[in-house]
Amino acid sequence: MSRIVMKFGGTSVADLDRIRSVANRVKREVDAGHEVAVVVSAMAGTTNQLVAWCQALSPLHDAREYDAVVATGEQVTSGLMAIALQEIGVDARSWQGWQIPLRTDGAHGRARIEGVDGDLLIARMQQGQVPVVAGFQGVGPDNRTTTLGRGGSDTSAVALAAAVKADRCDIYTDVDGVYTTDPRIVPRARKLARIAYEEMLELASVGAKVLQTRSVELAMKERVRVQVLSSFADASGDALPGSLVVDEDEIVEKEIVAGIAYSRDEAKVTVRHVPDRPGIAAGIFGPLSEAGINVDMIVQNVSAEGSTDMTFTLSRTDLPRAQAVLADLKPSLGYSEILADQNVAKISVVGVGMRSHAGVAATMFRTLSEKSINIQVISTSEIKVSVLIGADYTELAVRALHSAYGLDAN
């Protein structure tokens, strides 16, 4: 017997028929003797509608009331799921974040989890009851409902799995696992049976949409084994489907490269002819940080005339705010102009095997060169190499690199 947390995303609970299908899937696990808790998202499209209503009434709405509104999507789904389970003979009860409680900080709309009390849920599971928990929500220091930001139900599920000491957290979505790259671009992409936390975190942070980044961070911190699988594939049978996100020690044969990720949500900014003096980088990136703008890749080119060009990348949605911040800084920084380019994409090669194998970056650079793809910016970490290229070359680059590292399925 195992203790399992099963999380179902919006497409998995999009209508009553899918909710009934999910309930039957949960019943199979209960009938197999497992202790089960369920975490649900809002039905597909519901959160977008709730957000739109808030913005239509007031673009500068009270974040506390925003949370009170958007958290209702998961509340509806959790109640419907409990009813569906009860209808097929499964003892179930819905739970809201404040009832557990799942405690967060007070940053409404983007709260971070500070603690989850799993004792009551464990007691109910041991009695044979299935808790159906509304994802994406918690309770803040002022006892008001908070939400965790978009994709927060994954984080809720992992936090709950850690709190109830689950053997595994199964995240059901509209894909059947983690692939070596996007199968829509590379039809021969392979599904990975296992992937290390660090690899999944890097892939999620550089564009892979399978799991939300914060959920992977939490899983790695708490050592929660996460399985990614599809709600729409038949999961009956002995072999566990999907992909397991686990500790690196659980992976016997480590691939040099686990996957290729890409992100088109990038913009490149170049601050031209900044005086080359101590503190200039802090003068640029400090105010950007204070404005809540996350900067990714950074390159500094020093010229002979005592000035420097500072190039960096950021999310495309942050570009207007970044330009406004930099415009205010022009008198103090003394730069000549700002150049912005949104026609770029970031391509990343990720794998824990890079630690012990040389030449991964060289293979990447050679492969792109053979395809006449110019590299604009380079960034590296212990298990990742990222490059910025023209957006028009995204699919060509992903396909070429996938083949170059031997990731194509036979």
TIFI-683211 format. One record per residue (C-alpha): x negated, y negated, z; residue in three letters. Coordinates in nm, 3 decimals, decimal comma, always signed. Each point is the difference from the previous one (the first is absolute). Layout:
<nodes>
X;Y;Z;ALA
...
</nodes>
This chain:
<nodes>
+0,000;+0,000;+0,000;MET
-0,123;-0,346;-0,095;SER
+0,104;-0,351;+0,093;ARG
+0,057;-0,200;-0,319;ILE
+0,091;-0,358;-0,078;VAL
+0,176;-0,027;-0,339;MET
+0,016;-0,345;-0,159;LYS
+0,225;-0,077;-0,296;PHE
-0,038;-0,313;-0,213;GLY
+0,270;-0,209;-0,163;GLY
+0,027;+0,200;-0,322;THR
+0,034;+0,320;+0,204;SER
+0,310;-0,140;+0,178;VAL
+0,131;-0,217;-0,282;ALA
+0,359;+0,130;+0,015;ASP
+0,218;+0,245;+0,192;LEU
-0,090;+0,296;-0,222;ASP
-0,370;-0,055;+0,065;ARG
+0,065;-0,043;+0,372;ILE
+0,179;+0,337;-0,002;ARG
-0,295;+0,154;-0,188;SER
-0,244;-0,140;+0,257;VAL
+0,219;+0,134;+0,283;ALA
-0,016;+0,349;-0,152;ASN
-0,378;-0,029;-0,026;ARG
-0,020;-0,097;+0,367;VAL
+0,230;+0,291;+0,092;LYS
-0,239;+0,244;-0,171;ARG
-0,281;-0,114;+0,229;GLU
+0,225;+0,021;+0,308;VAL
+0,119;+0,349;-0,097;ASP
-0,365;+0,104;-0,036;ALA
-0,044;-0,076;+0,369;GLY
-0,183;-0,333;-0,026;HIS
+0,060;-0,302;+0,221;GLU
+0,086;-0,282;-0,238;VAL
+0,033;-0,377;+0,016;ALA
+0,110;-0,201;-0,304;VAL
-0,096;-0,356;-0,098;VAL
+0,200;-0,173;-0,273;VAL
-0,033;-0,311;-0,213;SER
+0,289;-0,211;-0,121;ALA
+0,189;+0,129;-0,303;MET
-0,172;-0,104;-0,324;ALA
+0,062;-0,366;-0,081;GLY
+0,158;-0,084;+0,336;THR
-0,297;-0,186;+0,151;THR
-0,046;-0,207;-0,317;ASN
+0,364;-0,107;+0,020;GLN
-0,025;-0,091;+0,368;LEU
-0,318;-0,201;-0,060;VAL
+0,163;-0,180;-0,293;ALA
+0,298;-0,100;+0,216;TRP
-0,231;-0,147;+0,265;CYS
-0,194;-0,198;-0,261;GLN
+0,318;-0,120;-0,172;ALA
+0,131;-0,148;+0,324;LEU
-0,330;-0,156;+0,104;SER
-0,342;+0,030;-0,168;PRO
-0,155;-0,096;+0,338;LEU
+0,217;+0,233;+0,207;HIS
-0,063;+0,092;+0,365;ASP
-0,222;+0,309;-0,009;ALA
+0,177;+0,144;+0,306;ARG
+0,336;-0,011;-0,175;GLU
-0,159;+0,134;-0,318;TYR
-0,108;+0,307;+0,198;ASP
+0,348;+0,035;+0,150;ALA
+0,141;+0,015;-0,353;VAL
-0,250;+0,215;-0,190;VAL
-0,030;+0,261;+0,278;ALA
+0,365;+0,095;-0,055;THR
-0,083;+0,193;-0,316;GLY
-0,182;+0,270;+0,195;GLU
+0,266;-0,006;+0,272;GLN
+0,266;+0,095;-0,257;VAL
-0,211;+0,279;-0,147;THR
-0,089;+0,151;+0,337;SER
+0,367;+0,014;+0,099;GLY
+0,104;+0,154;-0,332;LEU
-0,279;+0,258;+0,020;MET
+0,102;+0,100;+0,352;ALA
+0,359;+0,045;-0,120;ILE
-0,114;+0,210;-0,297;ALA
-0,206;+0,224;+0,229;LEU
+0,283;+0,041;+0,248;GLN
+0,232;+0,096;-0,285;GLU
-0,219;+0,300;-0,088;ILE
-0,041;+0,115;+0,360;GLY
-0,322;-0,174;+0,102;VAL
-0,002;-0,180;+0,335;ASP
-0,118;-0,350;-0,089;ALA
+0,009;-0,355;+0,136;ARG
-0,106;-0,331;-0,152;SER
-0,256;-0,223;+0,174;TRP
-0,088;-0,364;-0,056;GLN
-0,346;-0,135;+0,069;GLY
+0,101;-0,164;+0,327;TRP
+0,153;+0,322;+0,133;GLN
-0,321;+0,204;-0,013;ILE
-0,155;-0,258;+0,061;PRO
-0,248;-0,076;-0,279;LEU
-0,170;-0,313;+0,131;ARG
-0,163;-0,256;-0,226;THR
-0,156;-0,344;+0,022;ASP
+0,215;-0,306;-0,066;GLY
-0,102;-0,063;-0,363;ALA
+0,349;+0,021;-0,150;HIS
+0,009;+0,132;-0,356;GLY
-0,349;+0,152;+0,027;ARG
-0,022;+0,137;+0,354;ALA
-0,269;+0,245;+0,104;ARG
+0,073;+0,299;+0,220;ILE
-0,139;-0,025;+0,354;GLU
+0,138;+0,323;+0,146;GLY
+0,260;+0,274;-0,036;VAL
+0,151;+0,188;+0,293;ASP
+0,060;+0,351;-0,132;GLY
+0,111;+0,167;+0,324;ASP
+0,375;-0,025;-0,054;LEU
-0,025;+0,113;-0,361;LEU
-0,216;+0,297;+0,100;ILE
+0,257;+0,102;+0,259;ALA
+0,281;-0,016;-0,256;ARG
-0,202;+0,196;-0,257;MET
-0,077;+0,269;+0,257;GLN
+0,374;+0,027;+0,060;GLN
+0,053;+0,066;-0,372;GLY
+0,126;-0,346;-0,095;GLN
-0,125;-0,181;-0,311;VAL
-0,070;-0,371;+0,066;PRO
+0,070;-0,207;-0,312;VAL
-0,206;-0,317;+0,040;VAL
+0,047;-0,325;-0,189;ALA
-0,339;-0,078;-0,154;GLY
-0,150;-0,343;-0,065;PHE
+0,118;-0,146;+0,331;GLN
-0,099;-0,039;+0,362;GLY
+0,057;-0,229;+0,296;VAL
-0,215;-0,302;+0,080;GLY
-0,115;-0,150;+0,333;PRO
+0,320;-0,204;+0,019;ASP
+0,212;+0,317;-0,050;ASN
+0,110;-0,117;-0,344;ARG
-0,006;+0,229;-0,302;THR
-0,317;-0,028;-0,211;THR
-0,088;+0,143;-0,340;THR
-0,337;+0,133;-0,111;LEU
-0,019;-0,144;-0,351;GLY
+0,077;+0,166;-0,330;ARG
-0,090;+0,369;-0,002;GLY
+0,008;+0,001;+0,380;GLY
+0,204;+0,321;+0,024;SER
-0,314;+0,200;-0,083;ASP
-0,173;-0,168;+0,293;THR
+0,299;+0,069;+0,224;SER
-0,014;+0,369;-0,089;ALA
-0,372;+0,036;+0,068;VAL
+0,029;-0,189;+0,331;ALA
+0,289;+0,223;+0,102;LEU
-0,192;+0,313;-0,099;ALA
-0,290;-0,111;+0,221;ALA
+0,235;-0,079;+0,290;ALA
+0,178;+0,338;-0,006;VAL
-0,328;+0,187;-0,069;LYS
+0,132;+0,141;-0,327;ALA
-0,195;+0,265;-0,188;ASP
+0,068;-0,182;-0,323;ARG
+0,171;-0,307;-0,146;CYS
+0,172;+0,082;-0,331;ASP
+0,065;-0,308;-0,214;ILE
+0,253;+0,071;-0,273;TYR
-0,001;-0,237;-0,293;THR
+0,062;-0,003;-0,377;ASP
-0,340;+0,153;-0,080;VAL
-0,109;+0,351;+0,091;ASP
-0,343;-0,078;+0,140;GLY
-0,319;-0,200;-0,037;VAL
-0,153;+0,017;-0,347;TYR
-0,350;-0,070;-0,124;THR
+0,150;-0,301;-0,178;THR
+0,334;-0,125;-0,128;ASP
+0,150;+0,286;-0,209;PRO
+0,187;-0,257;-0,209;ARG
-0,336;-0,119;-0,135;ILE
-0,186;+0,332;+0,008;VAL
+0,237;+0,295;-0,059;PRO
-0,284;+0,240;+0,092;ARG
-0,037;-0,148;+0,350;ALA
-0,018;+0,269;+0,269;ARG
+0,196;+0,019;+0,324;LYS
-0,236;+0,021;+0,298;LEU
+0,073;+0,274;+0,252;ALA
-0,190;-0,195;+0,267;ARG
-0,147;-0,347;+0,024;ILE
-0,196;-0,159;+0,285;ALA
+0,144;-0,288;+0,201;TYR
-0,276;-0,232;-0,115;GLU
+0,057;+0,084;-0,365;GLU
+0,375;-0,054;+0,029;MET
-0,055;-0,327;+0,184;LEU
-0,233;-0,129;-0,271;GLU
+0,235;+0,113;-0,277;LEU
+0,299;-0,162;+0,172;ALA
-0,192;-0,324;+0,055;SER
-0,109;-0,031;-0,365;VAL
+0,329;+0,069;-0,173;GLY
+0,129;+0,355;+0,053;ALA
+0,368;-0,031;+0,099;LYS
+0,056;+0,344;+0,153;VAL
-0,044;-0,101;+0,367;LEU
+0,009;-0,335;+0,173;GLN
-0,347;-0,111;+0,115;THR
+0,092;-0,059;+0,365;ARG
+0,151;+0,348;+0,027;SER
-0,327;+0,156;-0,118;VAL
-0,201;-0,215;+0,243;GLU
+0,219;+0,119;+0,285;LEU
-0,013;+0,363;-0,112;ALA
-0,381;-0,014;-0,008;MET
-0,017;-0,166;+0,342;LYS
+0,242;+0,245;+0,164;GLU
-0,112;+0,303;-0,205;ARG
+0,353;+0,068;-0,124;VAL
+0,007;+0,253;-0,285;ARG
+0,216;-0,152;-0,275;VAL
+0,155;+0,191;-0,288;GLN
+0,129;-0,181;-0,309;VAL
+0,270;+0,184;-0,192;LEU
+0,302;-0,057;-0,221;SER
+0,362;-0,013;+0,111;SER
+0,103;+0,111;-0,346;PHE
-0,202;+0,322;-0,031;ALA
+0,102;+0,332;+0,152;ASP
-0,203;+0,036;+0,320;ALA
+0,122;+0,350;+0,087;SER
-0,261;+0,272;-0,011;GLY
-0,305;+0,091;+0,201;ASP
-0,261;-0,239;-0,138;ALA
+0,011;-0,359;+0,124;LEU
+0,042;-0,233;-0,298;PRO
-0,142;-0,348;-0,035;GLY
-0,331;-0,138;+0,121;SER
-0,139;+0,003;+0,353;LEU
-0,181;-0,308;+0,134;VAL
-0,235;+0,136;+0,264;VAL
-0,330;-0,045;+0,177;ASP
-0,303;+0,037;-0,225;GLU
-0,109;+0,304;+0,204;ASP
+0,307;+0,192;-0,122;GLU
-0,114;-0,026;-0,361;ILE
-0,250;+0,275;-0,079;VAL
-0,087;-0,090;-0,359;GLU
-0,033;-0,378;-0,020;LYS
+0,030;-0,149;-0,348;GLU
-0,251;-0,269;-0,089;ILE
+0,290;-0,213;-0,125;VAL
+0,352;+0,056;+0,131;ALA
+0,181;-0,248;-0,221;GLY
+0,016;-0,308;-0,219;ILE
+0,225;-0,287;+0,111;ALA
+0,093;-0,321;-0,173;TYR
+0,174;-0,325;+0,090;SER
+0,142;-0,256;-0,238;ARG
+0,105;-0,224;+0,290;ASP
-0,329;-0,188;-0,010;GLU
-0,117;-0,352;-0,070;ALA
-0,355;-0,131;-0,032;LYS
-0,099;-0,344;+0,128;VAL
-0,330;-0,174;-0,071;THR
-0,102;-0,313;+0,192;VAL
-0,252;-0,172;-0,228;ARG
-0,308;-0,196;+0,098;HIS
+0,027;+0,012;+0,376;VAL
-0,306;-0,146;+0,181;PRO
-0,229;+0,284;+0,102;ASP
-0,031;-0,067;+0,371;ARG
+0,050;+0,200;+0,322;PRO
+0,362;+0,036;+0,104;GLY
+0,152;-0,048;-0,345;ILE
+0,146;+0,352;-0,007;ALA
+0,158;-0,054;+0,341;ALA
+0,135;-0,331;-0,125;GLY
+0,184;+0,180;-0,282;ILE
+0,110;+0,328;+0,154;PHE
+0,078;-0,125;+0,351;GLY
+0,291;-0,223;-0,112;PRO
+0,125;+0,272;-0,235;LEU
+0,008;+0,245;+0,291;SER
+0,181;-0,250;+0,221;GLU
+0,263;-0,031;-0,275;ALA
+0,055;+0,377;+0,015;GLY
-0,164;+0,063;-0,338;ILE
-0,194;+0,324;-0,024;ASN
-0,310;-0,018;-0,220;VAL
-0,139;+0,320;-0,149;ASP
-0,301;+0,006;-0,233;MET
-0,254;-0,285;+0,032;ILE
-0,292;-0,094;-0,226;VAL
-0,230;-0,301;+0,043;GLN
-0,215;-0,124;-0,288;ASN
-0,270;-0,250;+0,094;VAL
-0,121;-0,231;-0,278;SER
-0,332;-0,181;-0,028;ALA
+0,152;-0,342;+0,060;GLU
+0,077;+0,066;+0,366;GLY
+0,365;+0,084;-0,055;SER
+0,186;+0,328;+0,003;THR
+0,307;+0,157;-0,157;ASP
+0,214;+0,199;+0,245;MET
+0,224;+0,264;-0,159;THR
+0,252;+0,209;+0,192;PHE
+0,317;+0,201;-0,053;THR
+0,331;-0,006;+0,184;LEU
+0,358;+0,114;-0,045;SER
+0,169;-0,169;-0,294;ARG
+0,288;-0,111;+0,222;THR
-0,248;-0,189;+0,223;ASP
-0,155;-0,195;-0,288;LEU
+0,220;-0,314;+0,018;PRO
-0,059;-0,035;+0,375;ARG
-0,375;+0,057;-0,044;ALA
-0,016;-0,268;-0,267;GLN
+0,182;-0,242;+0,230;ALA
-0,239;+0,072;+0,289;VAL
-0,306;-0,044;-0,222;LEU
+0,137;-0,323;-0,146;ALA
+0,022;-0,147;+0,351;ASP
-0,361;+0,106;+0,062;LEU
-0,148;-0,168;-0,307;LYS
-0,119;-0,318;+0,179;PRO
-0,184;+0,200;+0,267;SER
-0,135;+0,276;-0,224;LEU
-0,099;-0,218;-0,293;GLY
+0,065;+0,259;-0,272;TYR
+0,058;-0,100;-0,364;SER
+0,301;+0,215;-0,097;GLU
+0,201;+0,314;+0,074;ILE
+0,053;+0,266;-0,265;LEU
+0,278;+0,258;+0,044;ALA
+0,058;+0,316;-0,204;ASP
+0,300;+0,227;+0,052;GLN
-0,072;+0,222;-0,300;ASN
-0,219;+0,238;+0,200;VAL
+0,027;+0,346;+0,158;ALA
-0,195;+0,181;+0,269;LYS
-0,112;+0,358;-0,068;ILE
-0,132;+0,208;+0,291;SER
-0,174;+0,336;+0,024;VAL
+0,045;+0,163;+0,343;VAL
-0,148;+0,310;+0,162;GLY
-0,166;+0,109;+0,325;VAL
-0,248;+0,201;-0,210;GLY
-0,168;-0,328;-0,098;MET
-0,178;+0,003;+0,333;ARG
-0,215;+0,292;-0,108;SER
-0,013;-0,043;-0,378;HIS
-0,188;-0,268;-0,191;ALA
+0,098;-0,137;-0,339;GLY
+0,375;-0,053;+0,050;VAL
-0,022;-0,373;-0,069;ALA
-0,238;+0,056;-0,293;ALA
+0,251;+0,241;-0,158;THR
+0,273;-0,259;+0,040;MET
-0,204;-0,280;-0,158;PHE
-0,120;+0,219;-0,287;ARG
+0,351;+0,126;-0,077;THR
+0,147;-0,349;-0,012;LEU
-0,290;-0,121;-0,214;SER
+0,061;+0,280;-0,252;GLU
+0,359;-0,123;-0,031;LYS
-0,120;-0,361;-0,044;SER
+0,171;-0,106;+0,323;ILE
-0,167;-0,298;+0,167;ASN
-0,039;+0,004;+0,380;ILE
+0,070;-0,337;+0,162;GLN
-0,045;+0,076;+0,372;VAL
-0,133;+0,303;+0,192;ILE
+0,076;+0,104;+0,359;SER
-0,117;+0,312;+0,184;THR
+0,052;+0,181;+0,329;SER
-0,127;+0,331;+0,132;GLU
+0,265;+0,200;-0,188;ILE
+0,126;-0,245;-0,263;LYS
-0,118;-0,194;-0,304;VAL
+0,233;-0,267;-0,137;SER
-0,036;-0,215;-0,310;VAL
+0,204;-0,286;-0,141;LEU
+0,075;+0,018;-0,373;ILE
+0,237;-0,160;-0,249;GLY
+0,356;+0,119;+0,061;ALA
+0,040;+0,109;-0,363;ASP
-0,259;+0,275;+0,057;TYR
+0,164;+0,152;+0,311;THR
+0,139;+0,321;-0,150;GLU
-0,305;+0,060;-0,220;LEU
-0,230;-0,036;+0,301;ALA
+0,207;+0,233;+0,221;VAL
+0,015;+0,272;-0,266;ARG
-0,371;-0,024;-0,080;ALA
-0,110;+0,012;+0,363;LEU
+0,238;+0,286;+0,083;HIS
-0,168;+0,208;-0,271;SER
-0,351;-0,117;+0,082;ALA
+0,026;+0,131;+0,358;TYR
+0,149;+0,334;-0,108;GLY
+0,340;-0,063;+0,156;LEU
+0,214;+0,105;-0,296;ASP
+0,209;+0,312;+0,060;ALA
-0,099;+0,301;-0,211;ASN
</nodes>
